[in-house]
Amino acid sequence: MDPLLILLLGLCVVIGLIMGFRVNPFLALLTAALTVSFLTPPAAGTEGVWSAQVSRVAAALGEMAGKITILIAMGALIGQAMTRSGAADRIVQTIVGWFGRERMPSALLSSGFLLSIPVFYDATFYLLLPLARAVYRMTQKHYVLYLLAIGFGATLSHTLVPPTPGPLMVAKEMEIPIGTMMLLSTMVGICTMPFALLIAKFLDRTLPAPEIQDETIRASLLPTSERPADLLCENGSEKEVEARRLPSFFAAVLPILLPVVLIAGASITQTLTENGLLVWSESAQVWQKCIYFAGDAQTALMLSALTALGIMACTQKMSLREIEKETAAALQSAGTIILITSAGGAFGAMLRTCGVGTRIEELMLSGNGTMSGLGVLLLAFAAASMIKTAQGSSTTAMITTAGIFSTLGLQASMLGFHPGYVAVAIGVGSCVTGWMNDSGFCIFASMSGMKETDVLRTWTLGLALMGTAGICVTMILSQLLPMI
């Protein structure tokens, strides 16, 4: 059977099970991996042994789980600890202080981008929403702008920057160093943020006074003097946040900065050493090993998680029992993500086995026999966008698309720039089209209180425009800073 037909059938299985039958993404991806495995010729010596087709899927799933389990588990611990310790609140308060209330949209956008790296999109939106409502109560305008600023900032880092599960898995699947992925994705995200803010302001002007359907939310948005008494001390109000024991700003951002510094330091040290710019004496080689050890992505995130838990315990004066409870909650949520990501890795591995990479490469060859680098970026963006539109999950879209493109064996020599830009293009594509089948859409609609038609006009359209701006930024940076 033609590998492209196998690919099409696999995608139909994933999308059909998730959309049509509401099957859990892990089971959908696992079923797709098994489907591709049975449609692919068996390995030598296993002809006629049906269990061998299942065994190679299990082996691929286990291999991927071994790569990402520690990373995702530590990322979940960091997010839980930062939320519980008040570090997230401290970061928001500080950034708002830097920007000032007159530049609140920029402050919310920046806060959303920074917090969503360890805390993830949904938690970030919940954390920042009370602040947006508080500002709206004072100004009584730009409600849509404040909400979009939070959502756009959180979405950008959720789909681009490790250790968020989607980008992390894309980097692993495409064999992009974590440090390089962090650098490229952060660079693209920061350069896209001004466009995201312009898009949010434009959409706010098109819907200056949205209709709020939820009575409680509508009451919470009234000026303080007009609000019901039972809402004056709502959860997340400024008065309550100020009364909490919050860590210092340095302690709050330390769990975020620590892995970045350690991973970047190891990457820079390795580059300098390999190019002969840094020579280690025999006595100093122990320091070289320490730098490489601490800069390993898994080690760096473990150190960051321990730091975040320590800050949480000290700030909130928690007992060991309370710390264990918070840890268990974080690891429970991480388990689902690990299963989905591992199943996606197995699906990608089966696609590689069936030879789909070679077939796609043949179709993508231009007249001179070389692959167009910008064409690959556009194709990666389009593939992730279509899968996200069809089944609604950014993480699943990234996992599936990365599995396809990892089969191509992309190299800088054929692209004209670092393959990490292809991984970033996949992330940018996966943020496009948030509509009814997307949990992000549901969160935005329910927490904002807006009608679904208004959410489609603002949130859904805004994500499409922001994704388009993101791929344009990615293509420009790939030519200006090819990193080769």
C-alpha positions, 0 to 999 in steps of 0.5 A: 500500500502507498505510504501516503494512503496509510498516512491518510488512513491514520489521520482519519482514524485519529480525527474520526475517533476524537471528533466523531466518537469523542474517544480520548486522544491517547486511545485515538492515537494508539489506535492510529498507531496500530492501524499503521503498523498492521498496514505496514509490511512486518519486520523480517522474520515476523511475517504472519505473527500478528502480535509482532505488529502490536509489539513494535507499537508498544516498543515505540510507545515505551521509547517515547515515554522514556524520553519525555516522562521526567521532563513533563512530570517536572514541568507539571510540578513546577507549574503546580508549585508556582501556582500554589506558592503565589509565585505566579501572582507575584510575577503578574503584580511585578509586570503590571507595576513595570508597565503601569495600568495605562499599558495594561494590555501589554502587561497582560500579554507579557504575563500570559506569555511568561506564566504559560511556560510552566503553568500551561494555558488554562491555569494561566487564563484562570490566574490572570482573569481576575486582574483583567476584570478588576481593570475593566471595573475601573475603566468600563472599556476594552474588556475584549482587549484584556481577555485577548491579551491574556489568551494570545500571550498564553497560547503563544508560549503554550504552543511554542516554548518547552517545557510545555508538553507539545513543544517539548515532544516536537523537539524530542520527536524531531531531535532538536536540542531543547536549548535550541528549541527554547531559543528559537521558539522564544525568539519567534514568540517575542517577535510575534507578540507585538502583532498579537497586541495589534490584532487584539486591539483591532478586534476590540474595536470591532466589538467594543461592548460584547453582550455578557450572558452569564449573570454572575460574570455580568455583575462582577464587571459592574463598577464597585459601587454597583456590585452585589455585596457577595461579589465584593470579596470574590476569589482572586480580587486584588485585596485577597492577592495582596493579603497572601504571603507571596515570594519575592520576584526573584524567587518567583521567576527562579524556577523559570530562569534556572533551567533556561540558564543551565541548559543554555550554559551547557549548550554554549560551553559545548559549542565553544569546546567543540570549536576549540575556543574553550580548552579544559585542563585535566584538573578543570574537566570535572567542572566541564562534566558538572556543567554538562550534567546540570545543563541536561534538560532532565537534570535542569528541570528536576533542579527547577522543580525542587526549587519551586517546591522549596519556595512553595513550602517556605512561602506558604509554610506547608507541612510535608503532608501538604507538599505531598498532596500538591505533588500528587495532584501535579503528577496525576495531571502529568500522567495523562499528558505523558500517555497522550504524548507517548502514543503520539510518538508511537504513531510517528514511529509507525509512520516512519516505518511505513516509509511515508517520509521518503514519499513526502520528500519525493513530492516536495522536491523542486525542479533542481532536485533540492527541497525548498526550505520556506516551502517546508515551513509553510507545509509544516504550518499548514499541516498542523493548522489543518489537524488542529482545526479538525480535532481541536487539540494543539498538543495532538496537532503538534504530536501528529505533525511532528511524527510526520515531519520527523520522517523526512530527516531534515537537515540544515544543508537542505533547508538553508536554516536550522531544522528547529524552525520547522519545529517552531512552524509546527507550534505556530500552526497548532495555535490556529483555529480555536473553535467549538472543538477546542478546550481553549475556546470553551474556557475563553467563552465560559470564563468571559461570559460572551456569546459563542458568536462573539467568541468566534468573531474575536478569539477564533479570528484572532488566533487565525491572524496571530498564527499567520503573523507567527509563520511570517515571523518564523520565515523571516527569522529563518532567513535573517538568523539561519543558525547554521 
